[in-house]
Amino acid sequence: MSKLDFEKPILELEAKINELHNVSSDDSLNITEEIDRMTAKVDRLLKQTYNKLTAQQKVLVARHENRPHFKDYASQIITDFTPLAGERCFGEDQALLGGLGRFRGQSCVIMGHEKGQTTEERIKHNFGMARPEGYRKAQRLLKMAEQYQIPVITLVDTAGAYPGVGAEERGQAEAIAKSIETCLNVKVPIVSVIIGEGGSGGAIAIATADKVFMLEHSIYSVISPEGCASILWRSASHAGDAAEALRLTAQDMKELKLIDGIISEPLGGAHRKREETIDLVADTIENAFAKLMPWNTDKILKDRQEKYLAMGRAA
């Protein structure tokens, strides 16, 4: 497990508990009470720590390498998953994956950013930063969902769209704008969940949904704290100040009425209990679809467009 500095006392205690477990097979040693006492202390420390995380600490939790990624969600909540590749124009983008499947018995299209787990996977998936062909693939999948009249699930986890020269030459900005437009106009329900990082237009491109939720320790922002600090303070060392100013936490987003709800994470974050987190996300998606379906095409389009127009209006 990747180590977070503010978790150091907790990780040290957990290491000691593991050591005790390794010697607990010796019948002459009765250490069950000591293990129980230390386990209770770990739970207490986790509650104290995670109840007062700063914005910058939430950024670190959102980026934790052991948080469940798109592939983890797809394999656990989608049956009969058929991945679909390419955008019929340039090529396949491995940072944004998607396909057809069944979500708890309901046919659906699912797509999302994949960061990868190992070094090789991260390079293959470009650290979850999609190129234009990724967002054009998203448009193709959205239109396919409309054609077959099935709902859409999107899972967001990206630092932002890839800013490389090749991506810009192939129309990155246009691809993102067109993806947002497609989300606004597609005539089927869309439910989106920010499962880690929701960075800039790379996130909004597939998160312009009827219902948008965030995991408790995820983030959603127009720019990364490091990028913001480099612009405003000329130094990435002010990333903590930038994180506070950006108001990028799930709690901030809910207060600003930019998302529809927050999904509570297991104690200590999603990286500690991956399967439980995925089930919680699936329950939220199921409840959201229950409220959206069956849908009236005119109403769903009107409600969706009004939802986003309202965000730009002064109170």
Secondary structure, 3 states (H helix, E strand, C coil): CCCCHHHHHHHHHHHHHHHHHHHCCCCCCCCHHHHHHHHHHHHHHHHHHHCCCCHHHHHHHHCCCCCCCHHHHHHHHEEEEEECCCCCCCCCCCCEEEEEEEECCEEEEEEEECCCCCHHHHHHCHHHCCCHHHHHHHHHHHHHHHHHCCCEEEEEEECCCCCCHHHHHCCHHHHHHHHHHHHHHCCCCEEEEEEEEEEHHHHHHHHCCCEEEEECCCEEECCCHHHHHHHHCCCHHHHHHHHHHHCCEHHHHHHCCCCCEEECCCCCCCCCCHHHHHHHHHHHHHHHHHHHCCCCHHHHHHHHHHHHHHHCCCC
